[in-house]
């Protein structure tokens, strides 16, 4: 069962980790990490599309892509990916899955390792019912657990590559991509 849980966590992470973190990425200072950011506009943005990731008969998570006008204009624009977990997944499994998806997308090993080290500083273990959100607003990426800010990513490459896990034409999950982009 541990192997299945690790695999499921890997799959879930893979889908939520295509944006990498470079060596120049700056995380929030202790004064901003962990604060509630209820006023951020991404919470009000309309949905572009929604998708559910299943493995066998298990639902791993439900996801939703949001954009200011309800239209996806690219990973370099304001956008938010909301992932509502339906299973417990530990941080290590999320990181492993992210690494696997970045490998699939052709991200080089050195960059993947730098980005994963930074993400390991931000991400918690997720529990069934948790919502992990990644939002890009005005060029800055932010990770949230529910409404609590986990940290900020100032590296546009990380932010964009993280979202590419789901949104790249080369994603390992083309059906999920179509649904998130509103092309069900």
C-alpha angles and dihedrals in degrees: 000000000000089000092052091048091050091048092048091049089049092052092047093048092046089059094049102042114061095115109086132210118228128209088262094057113127120209125205118279116248088261093063104030111092096021122129112250100190093154099064114123097226088078089065098044117114121247121265093190145325134225140180123217114211132178111197106314093336122099108215099184148330116233136195132192116211132188134177094256097026090256125108110230099172141295091276090065132071108293139144132209115202117194118191107196119219094186138041111262124178124225094249091057091048091052092047091051091048091052090051092052093048089051088052089053092050100250109160119251098244093053092045091053093050091048094046091051089055094045089050087062091055109035125083128201105274124226131205107282096025120130116214112193132191114192132179113203122170090348096307123112121216133185119211135183101210102314096333116105111233096183148309129258114206094179109097091199092059092047093049096043092049091057091044088070085077104018107041116107083232095055118137087233109055095163091054089049092052091050094047090050090052095252099119 
